[in-house]
């Protein structure tokens, strides 16, 4: 069994300690708090590449839905204006 370790330095006291690479990966994924040997809390607050990709996907979905809603609204408005124009064409000028 090959265990790979990752060295970490406490952001408060600077003491170095080691955790397994697999545990570090899990901590980065879930952002849970862990502690240095002196009891100082640590965490990985940065978003993972997967989290960033999901946020970007969601941002594009919101943009697409906004554009679709705007397009549908403009189509309804254009249709209503066409109806007004057609009705105005049928009304004789000067009440004749």
WOHUQUI-V516175 format. One record per residue. N is the residue number from 1. OMEGA is omega in radians with two decimals (999 if undefined). D_FIRST is the distance of its C-alpha to the first C-alpha in Angstrom with 2 decimals. Layout:
BEGIN
{{N;OMEGA;D_FIRST} {N;OMEGA;D_FIRST}}
END
This chain:
BEGIN
{{1;-3.11;0.00} {2;3.13;3.79} {3;3.11;6.38} {4;-3.11;9.81} {5;3.09;12.85} {6;3.14;16.44} {7;3.11;19.42} {8;3.02;22.32} {9;3.14;25.81} {10;-3.13;27.93} {11;-3.13;30.93} {12;-3.03;33.20} {13;3.09;32.47} {14;3.14;30.28} {15;3.10;27.64} {16;3.04;24.25} {17;-3.03;21.11} {18;2.99;17.58} {19;3.13;15.88} {20;3.12;12.72} {21;-3.13;13.67} {22;3.10;13.38} {23;3.10;15.68} {24;3.13;17.96} {25;3.12;18.32} {26;3.13;19.32} {27;3.10;21.71} {28;-3.11;23.31} {29;-3.01;23.81} {30;3.11;25.35} {31;3.12;26.95} {32;3.09;26.33} {33;2.99;27.23} {34;-2.98;24.78} {35;3.04;25.85} {36;3.13;25.54} {37;3.12;25.41} {38;3.04;29.23} {39;3.12;29.56} {40;-3.12;30.61} {41;3.14;29.79} {42;2.96;27.97} {43;3.06;27.40} {44;-3.08;27.06} {45;-3.07;30.52} {46;3.13;30.52} {47;3.08;30.45} {48;3.11;27.65} {49;3.10;28.69} {50;3.11;28.59} {51;3.11;30.90} {52;-3.13;33.17} {53;3.12;33.41} {54;3.11;34.36} {55;3.12;36.97} {56;3.09;38.40} {57;-3.14;38.63} {58;3.11;40.40} {59;3.11;42.72} {60;3.09;43.75} {61;3.12;44.32} {62;3.13;46.60} {63;-3.13;48.42} {64;-3.14;48.91} {65;3.07;50.25} {66;3.14;52.60} {67;3.13;53.90} {68;3.13;54.40} {69;3.11;56.29} {70;-3.14;58.46} {71;3.13;59.22} {72;3.12;60.24} {73;3.12;62.39} {74;3.11;64.14} {75;3.10;64.77} {76;3.14;66.43} {77;3.12;68.47} {78;3.13;69.61} {79;3.13;70.63} {80;3.13;72.67} {81;3.08;74.34} {82;3.11;75.26} {83;3.12;76.97} {84;3.14;78.94} {85;3.14;80.00} {86;3.11;81.18} {87;3.14;83.16} {88;3.10;84.76} {89;-3.07;85.82} {90;-3.14;87.70} {91;3.13;89.69} {92;3.13;93.00} {93;3.07;93.70} {94;3.08;96.46} {95;-3.09;96.56} {96;999;98.53}}
END
